[in-house]
């Protein structure tokens, strides 16, 4: 059998060296800014995106990975006889899975499995990486597909945002809607639950919110093994690096990653956001 191909989207923020190592194919989300359509991670990179976001009088919007982008990825893989497993951002946060399903229809008879991660960021990224390691270990297509579908149950995301306005404007706010109008010095602590961004707590300062996030993470991973953790940031690298250092000392993860939040994510969370994506028991 031809080797299994893994496909994801740019919200996964998997470091480039790991994308290359495992031969992962990444479909770019779309950022629309001042009338220009930009492919996330291709036409616009995180550092330039957040620098522009700080001073721009206009705000960007996003769109899902296009059908054409998935067709471009799928076509040579199908031609080579490679089965495809596409693990993508939550359907409740993006329409990318719909695009992938439409693209799949162009290849009748091809082995294309599309998986809803119910996550974004490195919680999605870890699902993809761990599935890639199953492929590398020589597992069968049925085994790898089953693994990909159950990996979502072993990952999670928590995040602290400076303001809810970006999530509100982009319609990704979920149950955190009720936190709007909170005093300006309160920092919302959120998580991804059932594929949506939902509220956890309101904390008075960012430092306390990040500390509380670590305490909640400890509760979530207690009793579990093989912990992996990523700290992601929207132009808040020092906060994320400090958070990751604390997590490494506190949890002794088997893998740790520091990553930007991609422009497609940052459009909705806003600058200053710090998040953790974690994975256990995989």
TAURJO-V696424 format. One record per pair of residues at least 6 apart in sequence whose C-alpha atoms are under 6 Angstrom apart, sorted by sequence separation. I is the first residue (numbers start at 1). J is the second residue. D is the distance in whole Angstrom. If there is no record, write none. Layout:
BEGIN
{{I,J,D} {I,J,D}}
END
This chain:
BEGIN
{{31,37,6} {167,173,5} {191,197,6} {203,209,5} {31,38,5} {191,198,6} {233,240,6} {30,38,6} {190,198,6} {30,39,5} {190,199,4} {231,240,5} {30,40,6} {190,200,5} {28,39,6} {29,40,5} {189,200,6} {28,40,5} {189,201,5} {189,202,6} {231,244,6} {188,202,5} {187,202,6} {10,26,6} {187,203,5} {7,24,6} {9,26,5} {131,148,6} {186,203,5} {187,204,6} {6,24,5} {7,25,5} {8,26,5} {9,27,4} {10,28,5} {186,204,4} {187,205,6} {7,26,6} {9,28,6} {10,29,6} {185,204,6} {187,206,6} {174,196,6} {176,198,5} {174,197,5} {175,198,5} {176,199,5} {127,151,6} {173,197,6} {174,198,6} {162,187,6} {228,253,5} {90,116,6} {227,253,5} {228,254,6} {230,256,5} {33,60,5} {85,112,6} {90,117,6} {227,254,6} {228,255,5} {229,256,5} {230,257,4} {231,258,5} {232,259,5} {233,260,5} {234,261,5} {32,60,6} {83,111,5} {84,112,5} {85,113,5} {86,114,5} {87,115,5} {88,116,6} {89,117,6} {90,118,4} {160,188,6} {228,256,6} {230,258,6} {232,260,5} {233,261,5} {32,61,5} {85,114,6} {86,115,6} {88,117,6} {90,119,5} {160,189,5} {232,261,6} {31,61,6} {32,62,6} {64,94,6} {70,100,6} {89,119,6} {159,189,6} {31,62,4} {64,95,5} {65,96,5} {89,120,5} {159,190,5} {30,62,5} {64,96,5} {67,99,5} {71,103,5} {123,155,5} {158,190,6} {234,266,6} {30,63,5} {66,99,6} {70,103,6} {123,156,6} {158,191,4} {157,191,6} {29,64,5} {117,152,5} {157,192,5} {29,65,4} {67,103,5} {235,271,6} {236,272,5} {28,65,6} {234,271,5} {235,272,6} {234,272,5} {234,273,5} {233,273,6} {233,274,5} {232,274,6} {232,275,5} {231,275,6} {231,276,5} {230,276,6} {230,277,5} {229,277,6} {229,278,4} {228,278,6} {228,279,5} {227,279,6} {227,280,5} {226,280,5} {225,280,6} {226,281,5} {225,281,5} {119,195,6} {118,195,4} {4,82,6} {6,84,6} {8,86,6} {3,82,6} {4,83,5} {5,84,5} {6,85,5} {7,86,4} {8,87,5} {9,88,6} {2,82,5} {4,84,6} {6,86,6} {8,88,5} {170,268,6} {167,268,5} {166,268,5} {167,269,6} {92,195,6} {166,269,5} {92,196,6} {166,270,6} {90,195,5} {12,120,6} {13,121,6} {11,120,6} {12,121,4} {11,121,5} {12,122,5} {162,272,6} {14,125,5} {12,124,5} {161,273,4} {12,125,5} {160,273,6} {160,274,5} {159,274,6} {159,275,4} {158,275,6} {158,276,5} {157,276,6} {157,277,5} {156,277,6} {156,278,5} {155,278,5} {155,279,4} {154,279,6} {154,280,5} {123,277,5} {122,277,5} {123,278,6} {46,262,6} {46,263,6}}
END
